[in-house]
Amino acid sequence: MGSRSRPVADLSPLLGRATGQDGGAVAAGDPGAVRARFRERLAQWMFVAPAAAYLLLFFGYPIVKNVVMSFQRYTTTTFYTGAAPFVGTRNYSEILSSDLFPKALLTTVLFTAGSIAGQFVLGLALALFFRRRFPLGGVLRSLLLLPWLLPLIVSGTTWRWMLDPDTGVVNTALRGLHLSSSGIPWLTGTSPALLSVILINIWVGIPFNTAILYGGLQDIPPHLYEAAKLDGAGPLASFRHVTWPLLRPVVGVVLVLGVVYTLKVLDIILVVTGGGPAGATETIATRSYELSFQQFEFGRGAAMSNVLVVISLVFALVYLRANRRARNV
């Protein structure tokens, strides 16, 4: 069957207008369009400017100033004379070669590892528990946030009173239950003191872990558990093959934030033990505080705090890279 050929009109100008190919040229030559685009860009930058100024003023400047101070001999006389001689890497070499640094580093590792392990395990257990619906579940979840909402100075002072070896309620209860005749030196013994601050930090950090992990559990579709149950999977198998794989991104965020926060914990240790006894609870953070505000060696204190920042960044980068590789496998 034949067909009569008809001339086809050139539709390229129409297509160009429809797709906006020549609209840019028209808009570029239109002064009104140019002014409208300028006002739009200006409005965008006006929204960004306050946040950028805040970050530069309260984060950027202190970080740069701290780095500069770590290469200077910055003491109390600097505030009067303004002289802060450049000493290069001497501050770093002094703090790294000090006999106190290896002990503070080991205490920091033990404190961080113990705190993160306790917070995460108990937080995950509570998140799984609160996932079940039961009467007053919402009230209990709200009460669980109280340790996180209380000022750390208040929490530390309360725990110091409770763990006092002589008059604390903990040792009083242990003696009343005939579990210990003389009590436990929670704050005066080297090992018990470190264990005490770890337990207190676990108590403070459990609400954060529970809240974040509970939110992650809520995002897991229920039909996946129903399918796993139909396949014969029990609670452990469902957790291993359904809950844990889907919760891993949230777990990564919780662990990274928990480690970074725990590395810089200062107020709890200062209030409860003051870094003692015999430096048993002195971490890199408390050592930096001692150098800066007790010995007034601000340059060495800044160097110590920069070492802590580097440790935090290294851990975060290593963990995120390992987590990315695990997801790609």
Rosetta blueprint (number, residue, H / E / L):
1 M L
2 G L
3 S L
4 R L
5 S L
6 R L
7 P L
8 V L
9 A L
10 D L
11 L L
12 S H
13 P H
14 L H
15 L H
16 G H
17 R H
18 A H
19 T H
20 G L
21 Q L
22 D L
23 G H
24 G H
25 A H
26 V H
27 A H
28 A H
29 G H
30 D L
31 P H
32 G H
33 A H
34 V H
35 R H
36 A H
37 R H
38 F H
39 R H
40 E H
41 R H
42 L H
43 A H
44 Q H
45 W H
46 M H
47 F H
48 V H
49 A H
50 P H
51 A H
52 A H
53 A H
54 Y H
55 L H
56 L H
57 L H
58 F H
59 F H
60 G H
61 Y H
62 P H
63 I H
64 V H
65 K H
66 N H
67 V H
68 V H
69 M H
70 S L
71 F L
72 Q E
73 R L
74 Y L
75 T L
76 T L
77 T L
78 T H
79 F H
80 Y H
81 T H
82 G L
83 A L
84 A L
85 P L
86 F E
87 V L
88 G L
89 T L
90 R H
91 N H
92 Y H
93 S H
94 E H
95 I H
96 L H
97 S H
98 S L
99 D L
100 L H
101 F H
102 P H
103 K H
104 A H
105 L H
106 L H
107 T H
108 T H
109 V H
110 L H
111 F H
112 T H
113 A H
114 G H
115 S H
116 I H
117 A H
118 G H
119 Q H
120 F H
121 V H
122 L H
123 G H
124 L H
125 A H
126 L H
127 A H
128 L H
129 F H
130 F H
131 R L
132 R L
133 R L
134 F L
135 P L
136 L L
137 G H
138 G H
139 V H
140 L H
141 R H
142 S H
143 L H
144 L H
145 L L
146 L H
147 P H
148 W H
149 L H
150 L L
151 P L
152 L H
153 I H
154 V H
155 S H
156 G H
157 T H
158 T H
159 W H
160 R H
161 W H
162 M H
163 L L
164 D L
165 P L
166 D L
167 T L
168 G L
169 V H
170 V H
171 N H
172 T H
173 A H
174 L H
175 R H
176 G H
177 L L
178 H L
179 L L
180 S L
181 S L
182 S L
183 G L
184 I L
185 P L
186 W L
187 L L
188 T L
189 G L
190 T H
191 S H
192 P H
193 A H
194 L H
195 L H
196 S H
197 V H
198 I H
199 L H
200 I H
201 N H
202 I H
203 W H
204 V H
205 G H
206 I H
207 P H
208 F H
209 N H
210 T H
211 A H
212 I H
213 L H
214 Y H
215 G H
216 G H
217 L H
218 Q H
219 D L
220 I L
221 P L
222 P H
223 H H
224 L H
225 Y H
226 E H
227 A H
228 A H
229 K H
230 L H
231 D L
232 G L
233 A L
234 G L
235 P H
236 L H
237 A H
238 S H
239 F H
240 R H
241 H H
242 V H
243 T H
244 W H
245 P H
246 L H
247 L H
248 R H
249 P H
250 V H
251 V H
252 G H
253 V H
254 V H
255 L H
256 V H
257 L H
258 G H
259 V H
260 V H
261 Y H
262 T H
263 L H
264 K L
265 V L
266 L L
267 D H
268 I H
269 I H
270 L H
271 V H
272 V H
273 T L
274 G L
275 G L
276 G L
277 P L
278 A L
279 G L
280 A L
281 T L
282 E L
283 T L
284 I H
285 A H
286 T H
287 R H
288 S H
289 Y H
290 E H
291 L H
292 S H
293 F H
294 Q L
295 Q L
296 F L
297 E L
298 F H
299 G H
300 R H
301 G H
302 A H
303 A H
304 M H
305 S H
306 N H
307 V H
308 L H
309 V H
310 V H
311 I H
312 S H
313 L H
314 V H
315 F H
316 A H
317 L H
318 V H
319 Y H
320 L H
321 R H
322 A H
323 N H
324 R H
325 R H
326 A H
327 R H
328 N H
329 V L
